[in-house]
Amino acid sequence: MRIARFSIDGNVAFGVVEGDASTEGGPVLDIIKGHPFAEFERSGQKIPLSKVRLLPPVLPNKVVAIGRNYAEHAAELGNEVPDAPVAFFKPSTAVIGPGDPIAYPAFSSEVHHEAELAVVIGRMCREVPRERVKDVILGYTCANDITARDVQEREKQWARAKGFDTSCPLGPWVETELDPSDLGIMCTVNGQQRQLGRTSDMVRSIEDLIVHITEAMTLLPGDVVLTGTPAGVGPLNVGDEVAVTIEGIGTLTNKVIKRG
């Protein structure tokens, strides 16, 4: 099931995406009653997807991201795979949705794309045992961990480099029925392939990451876990269009603009 968050005529709602580009009339949204973090009903009121603005699929209280979870990516930046997962935060103010602009920060001259599988948490959880991890996950979406690489290298602490406004595109929706263990991940810039990998190349699995994170903190419904990026990260420039495509989910596209 694909669950999208959208706005139309100034109203915000969630809906189930039905159909695709090959469907006569194109995909539609069946508006749901309530929100996807509890039992919900479909209203039967359907709107063409082309008539709405897609928003970030969730508004997370926090985004917990994992660094260096693909060995080839760690190596391309001259790093070793860490003994334990390296976790950092991206604030809620970094989150944008599909089609929203990425504002190139004035304090950086080297901004990179990082295509990632994002895990969306479905219920409050803490100290989750490995065998219960699937029970706390709502689904999966595409993410782009936009990074000011020069600032990351210069400041060592990653808060500004990875937490600036618009640095966390998410979308286009949450796919709830998906096996995330071996999915293709691709990033293109202006239609040219930059990254190509598979989730099966993760050093640590989603189960490992959720167990590790919830040993330390409570995750809330709508929180997001970024699972790391495959090799091929590289620079973005003002005017570029960057797209993250994940097998079984869809494509998240954003354009880079100059920060006003």
Helices and strands as residue ranges (DSSP letters): E 2-8, E 11-18, E 28-33, E 41-48, G 49-51, E 53-54, E 63-67, H 71-76, E 86-90, G 92-94, E 95-96, E 102-104, E 111-113, E 115-121, G 130-136, E 137-144, E 147-148, H 149-155, H 159-163, E 168-175, G 180-182, E 184-189, E 192-198, G 199-201, H 206-214, E 224-226, E 234-236, E 241-246, E 250-258
